[in-house]
Amino acid sequence: MLRPRKTKMVSFRVSTEEYEALKALHRSFGHRSISELARSAVQQLIVQLPSPEGSVEGRFLELSDRLNALDRQFADLRQLVEHKH
């Protein structure tokens, strides 16, 4: 699947407690990293924005996020199958 190239960076600071919570959460939500979890959360916020032009883009981002999650699940499943054989 072709993914849009990420060329911009957003950065913010968190407390030690927040960082530890994010570390524990990212895998439980099916994300490979804290960055991916944060990106997904921001995309969900964009989807919920009540603007006419944001709705199409928001739907695309939601679909893209779901497809990425499916890709990760298929990769995990593939690893399990290969490990058993």
C-alpha positions in Angstrom: 0.0 0.0 0.0 1.3 3.4 -0.9 1.5 5.7 2.0 1.9 9.5 1.8 5.4 10.6 2.6 5.7 12.4 5.9 7.8 15.5 5.5 6.7 17.7 8.4 7.4 17.2 12.1 5.4 18.2 15.2 7.1 18.0 18.6 5.8 18.4 22.1 7.0 17.7 25.6 5.4 15.3 28.1 6.1 14.5 31.7 7.8 11.2 32.7 4.4 9.8 33.8 2.8 10.8 30.5 5.6 9.2 28.6 5.4 6.0 30.5 1.6 5.9 29.9 2.1 6.5 26.2 4.7 3.7 26.1 2.3 1.3 27.6 -0.6 2.4 25.4 0.8 2.5 21.9 1.0 -1.3 21.5 -2.4 -1.9 23.1 -3.9 0.3 20.4 -2.0 -1.6 17.6 0.6 1.1 16.9 4.3 0.4 16.4 5.4 3.6 18.2 4.4 6.5 20.3 4.6 8.7 17.2 2.2 6.5 15.3 -0.2 6.6 18.3 0.0 10.4 18.5 -0.4 10.7 14.7 -3.5 8.5 14.8 -5.0 10.5 17.7 -4.5 13.8 15.8 -6.0 12.3 12.6 -9.1 11.3 14.6 -9.4 14.9 15.9 -9.1 16.1 12.3 -11.9 13.7 11.3 -14.2 15.2 13.9 -13.6 18.8 12.8 -17.0 20.3 11.7 -15.8 21.9 8.5 -17.1 21.0 5.0 -13.6 20.7 3.4 -12.3 18.7 6.4 -15.0 16.1 6.1 -13.6 14.6 2.9 -10.0 14.8 4.0 -11.1 13.5 7.4 -12.8 10.5 5.9 -9.7 9.8 3.8 -7.5 10.0 6.9 -9.8 7.7 8.8 -9.8 5.2 6.0 -6.0 5.5 5.7 -5.6 4.9 9.4 -7.9 1.8 9.3 -6.0 0.4 6.4 -2.7 0.9 8.2 -4.2 -0.9 11.2 -5.3 -3.8 9.0 -1.8 -3.9 7.4 -0.3 -4.2 10.9 -2.7 -6.9 11.9 -2.0 -8.9 8.7 1.7 -8.6 9.3 1.3 -9.9 12.9 -0.9 -12.7 11.6 1.7 -13.5 8.9 4.5 -13.7 11.6 2.4 -16.0 13.7 1.7 -18.3 10.8 5.4 -18.3 9.7 6.5 -18.9 13.3 4.3 -22.0 13.6 5.6 -23.5 10.4 
